[in-house]
Amino acid sequence: MNRANDNRAYRELHERFETAGKLGAARNTLFWDSQTYMPPGAAWSRGEQLAAIDTTCSQLTAGPDTADLFCTADDAAELLSPTERSNLNEMRRMWRHNAAVPKLLLQEKARQVALLQGIWVQAKQANDFHAFASGFELLMPLTREIAQAKADALGLAPYDALMDEFDPGLSMALIDPIFAELECFLPALLVQVIERQSTWPAEIPYSGDFSAERQRALSYRLAEAVGHDLKHVRIDAAPHPFALAGSPGDNRFTTRFDAGNIGFAVMATLHEAGHALYEANLPRAQAFTPVGNARGATAHESQSLMVEKQAGRSREFLGWLASQMAEAFGGDPACWTFANVVRTNRRVGVGYIRVEADEISYPLHVILRYRIERALLDGDLKIADLPDAWSDLSQSLFGRRPPDHAHGCLQDIHWAMGLFGYFPNYALGSSLAAQLFERAVQDDAAVIDRLSDGDFGPYRAWVVPRIHERASQVSFAQLVEDATGAPLSVAALKRHLQRRYLEEDVP
């Protein structure tokens, strides 16, 4: 008999949060549709639908009797299994977040986010910051009000309170020294690598039939290589790639098919396939419950970056990838040689887009956003001044300014989605990905060696039981310590970048 049956308060909480989890998964599917097939004129209707789901979920998980249920469940906590106690803790954390914010405020934010996402798509295409700013001016005060409400309830700084929702256990106190170390290390490394690569021969541009149909077919081939069962996968195109979360057996993700930048679809597919693989391997027995969710945004990002960057840009995998791209696209055989594909994927220091950035530049993009969104949240930066602030920081970190808003402050959808406190995970995820992959290869050399055949089997055998199947059963700190034997740090990332870009031979 499940011991939770003797704890009626826990059982009631479990049922409510599980139902909310199912509704949340449906909400994510509606979001997927809004980014892929929904007609643009439906934004208002979709906003109402999302607001209704948000309201219902809040009523389920933050009702007037919820506090009493938690107290009663705590009194009988000894009747719960370790997984159930972890679930109780996760439910309590979610409840504190939900109960902190007035329902009308959450509804208004959902409506503004639904409208602003559509505005962002058009503003980015038209390079029209003014159009975006007018909607952002309506969303930003709501974001500050929500942050303050959470801060008051949780006893945290506003930014930490927002981050706790996405990345429980992480804070500015952890982020700031890590980012400071990266900010000191990466720009100098970037200069060294650019100097080393200045002697390389020019890459031969990729050529062939880059139709969306061929790109899509290769994307499915890559998803299968990573480990996806194609009966459970759907890949579509969207302006900003993302993976659908919280729907076991329904592993959808999007990429962007760009005939002028074929490498983007390949790497974006690997990235999102990594996210989706995490979701696919979460324990089905805890599906839709808080303890069955991924262990925060940084853990999630580490899984996408392990696939895309640690494995996907390795010499071993690029040899296999070169043959797959030649078969998929045809064209000049010279462009698909191992040497040309490696040099193309290792070239650094160009471009302005985070999701297209090289491994060295990528964390710097995140640091830039972290600085800006903290200033926006604190009220130290006006929205009208956002483009100039972005350009100034870009000059400081990269030595160059973006040519337009689409390549600068309009490139990401996250702020249009109301996601503040989310960006840090992208750089922290890079550090964790390097730390995990380094340990995986130390434990089993086949993790890297078998990538020469496009075989992720040894990789999955290592990562699934250590990260995926543990879901949210332990804290982030415990998850990292158990998997790698050390707390999160940038040491492995620094070793990885130094080795790959300054020490490793390039054909």
C-alpha positions, -999 to 999 in steps of 0.1 A, spaced: 0 0 0 12 35 -8 20 51 26 7 84 12 -28 68 15 -25 73 53 -18 110 48 -50 124 35 -37 160 34 -7 149 12 -31 129 -10 -53 160 -15 -23 182 -23 -9 156 -47 -42 154 -66 -45 192 -69 -9 197 -80 -10 168 -104 -41 183 -121 -24 216 -123 6 199 -139 -16 184 -166 -32 218 -173 3 233 -174 13 208 -200 -18 217 -220 -8 253 -216 27 245 -231 11 229 -260 -10 260 -266 22 280 -265 38 257 -290 9 262 -313 12 300 -309 48 298 -321 42 275 -350 7 273 -366 -16 298 -348 -28 326 -371 -14 359 -359 -48 374 -354 -56 349 -327 -32 364 -301 -61 380 -281 -80 347 -279 -49 327 -270 -42 352 -242 -76 347 -227 -71 309 -229 -37 311 -212 -50 334 -186 -79 310 -178 -55 281 -174 -32 302 -152 -62 312 -130 -74 276 -127 -39 263 -118 -36 291 -92 -69 282 -77 -59 245 -75 -25 251 -59 -31 282 -38 -66 279 -25 -77 292 9 -72 259 26 -38 251 11 -17 264 40 -37 242 64 -32 211 42 5 216 42 6 219 80 -15 187 83 7 169 57 38 180 76 25 165 108 22 131 91 54 134 70 68 102 86 42 83 66 56 94 33 83 78 12 115 99 3 100 107 -31 67 118 -16 85 140 9 105 156 -19 72 161 -38 57 177 -7 87 201 -5 83 210 -42 46 215 -39 52 239 -10 78 259 -30 54 262 -59 25 272 -36 45 299 -20 53 314 -54 16 311 -65 1 324 -33 24 354 -33 9 371 -64 -26 384 -66 -46 365 -92 -57 395 -112 -20 405 -116 -12 370 -130 -41 372 -154 -31 406 -166 5 395 -171 -7 364 -191 -27 387 -214 1 412 -219 26 383 -226 3 368 -252 0 401 -270 37 410 -267 49 378 -282 31 386 -314 44 421 -313 79 408 -308 78 386 -339 68 415 -361 91 440 -344 121 417 -349 113 411 -385 109 448 -391 138 459 -368 113 481 -350 123 486 -314 97 513 -309 69 489 -317 82 464 -291 89 491 -265 53 502 -264 41 468 -254 71 462 -231 63 494 -212 30 477 -202 46 444 -192 76 457 -172 56 473 -144 37 440 -140 70 421 -138 83 444 -111 51 441 -91 52 403 -93 89 402 -83 83 424 -53 53 403 -42 74 371 -44 103 388 -27 81 398 3 66 363 6 99 344 2 122 368 21 145 372 -9 157 400 -31 133 406 -61 156 391 -87 164 361 -65 127 356 -60 121 355 -97 151 332 -103 139 308 -75 108 300 -96 130 287 -125 161 277 -107 154 268 -70 185 269 -49 204 294 -71 209 331 -64 228 362 -73 253 353 -46 262 321 -65 259 337 -100 279 369 -95 313 353 -87 309 327 -115 300 354 -140 329 376 -127 353 347 -133 339 341 -168 340 378 -176 377 379 -168 386 347 -186 365 346 -218 374 379 -236 411 372 -233 406 336 -245 385 349 -274 414 371 -285 439 343 -283 417 319 -303 409 345 -330 447 350 -334 453 313 -336 425 309 -362 438 338 -383 462 313 -400 435 289 -409 425 286 -446 391 301 -454 362 278 -449 345 265 -481 309 277 -479 283 249 -475 265 242 -507 236 219 -518 198 217 -517 189 234 -484 152 232 -488 132 231 -456 121 195 -464 158 184 -465 166 203 -433 136 188 -416 146 153 -426 182 157 -413 167 172 -381 147 140 -375 178 119 -383 198 139 -356 170 135 -331 170 98 -336 208 96 -332 206 115 -299 182 89 -287 146 99 -295 119 75 -304 104 91 -335 69 79 -326 71 105 -298 88 134 -316 76 163 -337 99 190 -350 85 223 -363 99 257 -373 96 287 -351 113 321 -349 130 311 -316 137 274 -311 124 258 -280 113 224 -266 79 215 -252 81 207 -215 59 186 -192 41 163 -216 54 128 -213 55 109 -246 48 141 -265 84 153 -272 80 183 -295 106 209 -302 112 236 -328 141 248 -348 146 274 -375 153 264 -411 176 290 -427 189 282 -462 215 310 -457 228 294 -424 224 257 -426 246 251 -396 221 269 -374 193 243 -380 218 215 -373 230 229 -340 196 242 -329 182 207 -335 209 191 -314 203 217 -287 165 212 -285 169 175 -289 189 176 -257 162 195 -239 136 171 -252 156 140 -243 156 152 -207 118 155 -208 115 121 -224 134 104 -197 118 120 -166 102 93 -145 68 84 -158 56 74 -124 59 110 -112 46 126 -144 28 159 -140 38 162 -103 63 187 -91 88 161 -80 87 146 -115 97 179 -132 133 187 -144 155 201 -117 154 237 -127 165 257 -157 202 254 -153 200 216 -151 178 217 -182 202 239 -201 231 217 -192 213 188 -210 209 207 -242 244 220 -242 259 186 -234 244 174 -267 249 205 -288 283 217 -277 301 191 -256 292 162 -279 279 179 -310 310 200 -316 335 174 -307 359 161 -334 344 127 -330 308 137 -337 317 163 -364 333 135 -385 300 116 -385 280 148 -390 300 158 -421 289 125 -438 253 130 -428 252 166 -441 268 155 -474 242 128 -478 213 151 -468 222 181 -490 246 171 -518 265 200 -533 302 204 -535 319 174 -518 348 197 -508 325 216 -484 316 184 -465 351 172 -458 359 166 -421 385 194 -421 361 220 -435 332 210 -412 354 211 -382 369 245 -390 334 259 -398 321 247 -364 352 259 -345 354 294 -360 348 320 -332 344 357 -327 319 365 -353 282 372 -352 258 389 -328 231 362 -321 233 343 -289 217 311 -302 243 311 -331 272 320 -309 304 300 -305 312 283 -272 335 311 -260 312 339 -269 280 322 -257 283 328 -219 292 365 -226 259 369 -243 242 357 -212 262 380 -189 251 409 -211 215 400 -207 219 394 -169 233 429 -164 206 445 -184 176 427 -170 187 433 -134 189 470 -143 155 469 -159 140 451 -129 156 475 -104 144 505 -124 179 517 -131 175 513 -169 146 528 -188 131 508 -217 138 536 -241 175 534 -232 177 496 -237 192 496 -272 220 519 -262 227 499 -230 228 467 -251 252 482 -276 275 496 -249 277 463 -231 283 445 -264 312 468 -271 326 461 -237 323 423 -239 328 416 -276 345 447 -289 317 454 -314 282 468 -315 252 451 -332 243 465 -366 206 468 -357 180 460 -331 171 426 -346 208 415 -340 207 433 -306 180 437 -280 152 422 -301 169 389 -308 154 369 -279 118 362 -271 123 358 -234 114 393 -222 83 392 -244 74 361 -226 78 378 -192 108 356 -183 130 375 -159 155 357 -138 158 330 -165 188 341 -186 215 332 -160 208 295 -166 222 296 -201 257 304 -188 254 284 -157 242 255 -179 274 258 -200 295 254 -168 274 224 -157 274 208 -191 313 209 -192 314 196 -156 290 167 -163 305 157 -197 341 158 -183 330 134 -156 311 112 -180 341 107 -202 363 100 -172 339 73 -161 335 58 -196 357 68 -226 331 53 -249 309 84 -242 332 104 -265 347 76 -287 313 63 -299 302 96 -312 324 89 -342 296 66 -353 268 90 -342 262 67 -313 249 85 -281 242 52 -264 271 54 -238 262 91 -232 226 82 -224 236 53 -202 257 77 -181 234 108 -180 199 93 -177 202 77 -143 223 105 -129 203 135 -141 171 126 -160 156 99 -139 163 118 -106 140 147 -118 134 170 -87 139 143 -61 170 161 -47 183 197 -46 202 212 -75 234 212 -53 230 176 -44 223 166 -80 255 182 -92 276 168 -63 263 133 -68 269 133 -105 303 150 -106 317 147 -71 320 185 -68 299 217 -65 291 237 -96 321 257 -108 336 271 -140 368 250 -137 357 223 -161 344 248 -187 377 267 -186 396 234 -191 373 224 -219 375 257 -238 413 259 -234 418 223 -246 393 225 -276 403 259 -289 440 263 -281 454 228 -276 435 204 -298 448 199 -334 425 211 -361 428 195 -396 
